[in-house]
Amino acid sequence: MAGILKTALKLIALTLTLLVLSGIGALLIPANQPAGDTAAAAPPLGLILLVFFFQTLALAIPILWSRWNGWRLAAVIFVAYFGTVTFLTQIESLVYLGDKMPGELMAGLIAMGFFVAAVFSPLCVLVLGKWRPELAARATPPPGLNLGQWGWRVAASGFVFLCLYYLFGYYIAWQDPALRAYYGGTDPGSFLAQMMSVAQSTPWMIPLQYVRGLMYVGLGLLVVYSMRGPWWRPGLALSILFAVPALYLLFPNPLMPDFPRMTHFIETLPYQFLFGWFLAWFLCPRIDKTTTATAGATL
């Protein structure tokens, strides 16, 4: 019980630290923001702290159950944090909001994300007690799979992401008239017709989203390989890690009105959460079975 309370206090302290770092990082964003109905709005402090707490928790889970420590673990957390919250998110912004977002704003957001992730990641590892060098001697890597076994699983996982992305995008987001009006689109009446429209009007979009899915898989593999324990641990880590960036849609956005923004929140959160669980389930059982077989042979 004392250990749980101590960890909870550390998470609260890290949440407050993230709030301060985000405020400093925001100075990297140009002052001349685009005008809009929500440009002057600011989210309530309670909402900001809640989102930042979940962000901290998303990083704390893979840290606390990691096989690694020190700078190697900090590097994993940095890649996971910057990759999910900034890099992969800004790819979407560039694709769908490129005509509304000035280049200097995009550069500022990326610089802010890099700064916060670079400072906060090693702080999390240090505060959560995973900087002890003696842990490295006891860490042993899980048995791996050969290139062919990894290859088809990675490719299949990217396809699963692509399916979830477009299924949730059509049946949730695209059913909102406000969102369709915001993007200047129409509903052709069926999922298949919508996919044909995407393939004809923007033939590069589907391959781009598949590559984006492979990037999520790469981040997932990194987290899975760094963690110890049963498959549900990386499942919990990945589901929260992938879903947390959707929480930032709760903040007012000068580039996007409230209704399209909230529709994207309802669309994005569940499929990212589900994909995290799927990825851990799809990759980890093979590792667990190999581990069990090896242990049995040794005995």
TORKOLRO-111388 format. One record per residue (C-alpha): residue number from 1; residue in three letters; x, y, z. Coordinates in steps of 0.25 Angstrom, whole numbers, m for minus. Example, Ala and Ser with C-alpha at 12.3 -4.5 7.8 and 13.67 -1.06 7.14 Angstrom:
2
SITE   num   residuo      c1      c2      c3
SITE     1       ALA      49     m18      31
SITE     2       SER      55      m4      29
This chain:
299
SITE   num   residuo      c1      c2      c3
SITE     1       MET       0       0       0
SITE     2       ALA      11       9       3
SITE     3       GLY      18       6     m10
SITE     4       ILE       5      10     m18
SITE     5       LEU       4      23     m10
SITE     6       LYS      18      26     m13
SITE     7       THR      16      23     m28
SITE     8       ALA       3      32     m28
SITE     9       LEU      11      44     m22
SITE    10       LYS      22      42     m32
SITE    11       LEU      11      42     m44
SITE    12       ILE       5      55     m38
SITE    13       ALA      19      62     m37
SITE    14       LEU      22      58     m51
SITE    15       THR       8      63     m56
SITE    16       LEU      11      76     m50
SITE    17       THR      25      76     m56
SITE    18       LEU      19      73     m70
SITE    19       LEU      10      85     m68
SITE    20       VAL      22      94     m66
SITE    21       LEU      30      88     m77
SITE    22       SER      18      90     m87
SITE    23       GLY      17     104     m83
SITE    24       ILE      32     106     m86
SITE    25       GLY      31      99     m99
SITE    26       ALA      19     107    m103
SITE    27       LEU      29     119    m104
SITE    28       LEU      34     112    m117
SITE    29       ILE      21     114    m124
SITE    30       PRO      20     127    m132
SITE    31       ALA      11     137    m125
SITE    32       ASN       4     141    m138
SITE    33       GLN      m7     129    m137
SITE    34       PRO     m18     127    m148
SITE    35       ALA     m31     134    m144
SITE    36       GLY     m43     126    m141
SITE    37       ASP     m55     125    m132
SITE    38       THR     m47     117    m122
SITE    39       ALA     m34     125    m123
SITE    40       ALA     m35     132    m110
SITE    41       ALA     m41     120    m102
SITE    42       ALA     m33     113     m92
SITE    43       PRO     m36      99     m86
SITE    44       PRO     m39      99     m71
SITE    45       LEU     m27      96     m63
SITE    46       GLY     m34      83     m57
SITE    47       LEU     m35      78     m71
SITE    48       ILE     m21      81     m75
SITE    49       LEU     m16      74     m62
SITE    50       LEU     m25      62     m65
SITE    51       VAL     m20      60     m79
SITE    52       PHE      m5      62     m74
SITE    53       PHE      m8      52     m63
SITE    54       PHE     m12      41     m74
SITE    55       GLN       0      45     m82
SITE    56       THR       9      43     m70
SITE    57       LEU       2      30     m67
SITE    58       ALA       4      25     m82
SITE    59       LEU      19      27     m80
SITE    60       ALA      20      22     m66
SITE    61       ILE      14       8     m69
SITE    62       PRO      25       4     m79
SITE    63       ILE      36      10     m70
SITE    64       LEU      31       3     m57
SITE    65       TRP      30     m11     m64
SITE    66       SER      43      m9     m73
SITE    67       ARG      54     m19     m74
SITE    68       TRP      63      m7     m77
SITE    69       ASN      68       5     m69
SITE    70       GLY      76      18     m70
SITE    71       TRP      78      25     m84
SITE    72       ARG      74      13     m92
SITE    73       LEU      60      13     m85
SITE    74       ALA      59      29     m86
SITE    75       ALA      62      27    m101
SITE    76       VAL      50      17    m103
SITE    77       ILE      41      27     m95
SITE    78       PHE      45      39    m103
SITE    79       VAL      43      32    m116
SITE    80       ALA      29      26    m111
SITE    81       TYR      25      40    m106
SITE    82       PHE      30      49    m117
SITE    83       GLY      25      39    m128
SITE    84       THR      11      37    m123
SITE    85       VAL       8      51    m118
SITE    86       THR      16      60    m128
SITE    87       PHE      21      53    m140
SITE    88       LEU      10      43    m144
SITE    89       THR      m1      54    m140
SITE    90       GLN       6      65    m148
SITE    91       ILE       6      56    m161
SITE    92       GLU      m9      56    m159
SITE    93       SER      m9      71    m158
SITE    94       LEU      m1      73    m170
SITE    95       VAL     m10      64    m178
SITE    96       TYR     m23      70    m174
SITE    97       LEU     m20      84    m169
SITE    98       GLY      m8      87    m178
SITE    99       ASP     m16      98    m184
SITE   100       LYS     m20     104    m171
SITE   101       MET      m7     103    m163
SITE   102       PRO       4     112    m166
SITE   103       GLY      18     106    m167
SITE   104       GLU      23     113    m155
SITE   105       LEU      12     108    m146
SITE   106       MET      15      94    m151
SITE   107       ALA      30      96    m148
SITE   108       GLY      27     102    m134
SITE   109       LEU      18      90    m130
SITE   110       ILE      29      80    m134
SITE   111       ALA      40      88    m127
SITE   112       MET      31      89    m115
SITE   113       GLY      28      74    m115
SITE   114       PHE      43      70    m117
SITE   115       PHE      47      79    m105
SITE   116       VAL      36      74     m95
SITE   117       ALA      39      59     m99
SITE   118       ALA      54      61     m98
SITE   119       VAL      53      67     m84
SITE   120       PHE      42      60     m79
SITE   121       SER      46      45     m83
SITE   122       PRO      58      44     m75
SITE   123       LEU      52      51     m63
SITE   124       CYS      41      41     m63
SITE   125       VAL      51      30     m63
SITE   126       LEU      59      36     m52
SITE   127       VAL      47      40     m43
SITE   128       LEU      41      26     m44
SITE   129       GLY      54      19     m40
SITE   130       LYS      58      13     m53
SITE   131       TRP      72      19     m54
SITE   132       ARG      79       9     m45
SITE   133       PRO      91       3     m53
SITE   134       GLU      91     m10     m46
SITE   135       LEU      77     m14     m53
SITE   136       ALA      85     m16     m66
SITE   137       ALA      92     m28     m61
SITE   138       ARG      79     m35     m58
SITE   139       ALA      72     m32     m70
SITE   140       THR      71     m43     m81
SITE   141       PRO      65     m40     m95
SITE   142       PRO      53     m49     m99
SITE   143       PRO      55     m59    m110
SITE   144       GLY      53     m53    m123
SITE   145       LEU      46     m58    m136
SITE   146       ASN      53     m59    m150
SITE   147       LEU      52     m49    m160
SITE   148       GLY      40     m55    m168
SITE   149       GLN      32     m57    m155
SITE   150       TRP      34     m43    m151
SITE   151       GLY      32     m38    m166
SITE   152       TRP      18     m43    m168
SITE   153       ARG      13     m39    m154
SITE   154       VAL      18     m25    m156
SITE   155       ALA      11     m25    m170
SITE   156       ALA      m2     m30    m165
SITE   157       SER      m2     m21    m153
SITE   158       GLY      m1      m9    m162
SITE   159       PHE     m13     m14    m170
SITE   160       VAL     m21     m16    m157
SITE   161       PHE     m18      m1    m154
SITE   162       LEU     m22       3    m168
SITE   163       CYS     m35      m4    m166
SITE   164       LEU     m38       2    m153
SITE   165       TYR     m34      16    m157
SITE   166       TYR     m44      16    m169
SITE   167       LEU     m55       8    m162
SITE   168       PHE     m56      17    m150
SITE   169       GLY     m53      29    m160
SITE   170       TYR     m65      26    m168
SITE   171       TYR     m75      20    m158
SITE   172       ILE     m72      31    m147
SITE   173       ALA     m66      43    m153
SITE   174       TRP     m71      44    m167
SITE   175       GLN     m86      42    m162
SITE   176       ASP     m84      56    m155
SITE   177       PRO     m90      67    m165
SITE   178       ALA     m82      78    m158
SITE   179       LEU     m69      70    m160
SITE   180       ARG     m72      67    m175
SITE   181       ALA     m75      82    m177
SITE   182       TYR     m62      86    m170
SITE   183       TYR     m54      77    m180
SITE   184       GLY     m63      80    m192
SITE   185       GLY     m67      66    m194
SITE   186       THR     m80      57    m196
SITE   187       ASP     m84      44    m192
SITE   188       PRO     m85      34    m204
SITE   189       GLY     m95      25    m196
SITE   190       SER     m86      13    m193
SITE   191       PHE     m72      10    m187
SITE   192       LEU     m68       3    m201
SITE   193       ALA     m72      15    m209
SITE   194       GLN     m65      24    m199
SITE   195       MET     m52      16    m200
SITE   196       MET     m53      16    m216
SITE   197       SER     m55      32    m215
SITE   198       VAL     m42      33    m206
SITE   199       ALA     m34      24    m216
SITE   200       GLN     m39      32    m228
SITE   201       SER     m38      46    m222
SITE   202       THR     m25      44    m214
SITE   203       PRO     m18      31    m218
SITE   204       TRP      m6      34    m209
SITE   205       MET     m15      35    m196
SITE   206       ILE     m17      20    m194
SITE   207       PRO      m2      16    m195
SITE   208       LEU       1      28    m186
SITE   209       GLN      m8      23    m175
SITE   210       TYR      m2       9    m177
SITE   211       VAL      12      14    m175
SITE   212       ARG       7      22    m163
SITE   213       GLY       1       9    m157
SITE   214       LEU      15       3    m159
SITE   215       MET      21      14    m151
SITE   216       TYR      11      11    m140
SITE   217       VAL      15      m4    m141
SITE   218       GLY      30       0    m140
SITE   219       LEU      27       8    m127
SITE   220       GLY      19      m3    m122
SITE   221       LEU      30     m13    m124
SITE   222       LEU      40      m4    m117
SITE   223       VAL      31      m3    m105
SITE   224       VAL      28     m18    m105
SITE   225       TYR      42     m22    m106
SITE   226       SER      46     m13     m95
SITE   227       MET      36     m19     m85
SITE   228       ARG      35     m31     m76
SITE   229       GLY      24     m39     m71
SITE   230       PRO      11     m45     m78
SITE   231       TRP       5     m39     m91
SITE   232       TRP      m5     m31     m84
SITE   233       ARG       5     m22     m78
SITE   234       PRO      10     m17     m92
SITE   235       GLY      m5     m17     m96
SITE   236       LEU      m8      m8     m85
SITE   237       ALA       4       1     m88
SITE   238       LEU       1       2    m103
SITE   239       SER     m14       4    m102
SITE   240       ILE     m12      16     m93
SITE   241       LEU       0      21    m100
SITE   242       PHE      m7      21    m114
SITE   243       ALA     m20      26    m108
SITE   244       VAL     m15      38    m100
SITE   245       PRO     m12      47    m112
SITE   246       ALA     m27      47    m115
SITE   247       LEU     m29      54    m101
SITE   248       TYR     m22      66    m107
SITE   249       LEU     m34      68    m116
SITE   250       LEU     m42      72    m103
SITE   251       PHE     m34      85    m103
SITE   252       PRO     m40      97    m112
SITE   253       ASN     m33      98    m125
SITE   254       PRO     m32     111    m133
SITE   255       LEU     m31     103    m146
SITE   256       MET     m43      94    m144
SITE   257       PRO     m58      97    m139
SITE   258       ASP     m63      89    m127
SITE   259       PHE     m72      79    m133
SITE   260       PRO     m62      74    m144
SITE   261       ARG     m52      73    m133
SITE   262       MET     m60      66    m123
SITE   263       THR     m65      56    m134
SITE   264       HIS     m50      53    m137
SITE   265       PHE     m48      51    m122
SITE   266       ILE     m60      40    m122
SITE   267       GLU     m54      34    m134
SITE   268       THR     m39      33    m131
SITE   269       LEU     m39      29    m116
SITE   270       PRO     m46      15    m118
SITE   271       TYR     m38      10    m130
SITE   272       GLN     m25      15    m125
SITE   273       PHE     m28       8    m111
SITE   274       LEU     m32      m5    m118
SITE   275       PHE     m20      m5    m127
SITE   276       GLY     m11      m4    m115
SITE   277       TRP     m17     m17    m109
SITE   278       PHE     m17     m24    m123
SITE   279       LEU      m3     m21    m125
SITE   280       ALA       2     m26    m112
SITE   281       TRP      m7     m39    m113
SITE   282       PHE      m2     m41    m127
SITE   283       LEU      13     m40    m124
SITE   284       CYS      14     m44    m110
SITE   285       PRO       8     m58    m109
SITE   286       ARG      18     m63    m119
SITE   287       ILE      29     m58    m109
SITE   288       ASP      22     m64     m97
SITE   289       LYS      21     m78    m104
SITE   290       THR      35     m78    m108
SITE   291       THR      39     m74     m94
SITE   292       THR      31     m86     m88
SITE   293       ALA      37     m96     m98
SITE   294       THR      51     m91     m95
SITE   295       ALA      49     m92     m80
SITE   296       GLY      43    m106     m82
SITE   297       ALA      55    m111     m90
SITE   298       THR      64    m105     m80
SITE   299       LEU      57    m112     m68
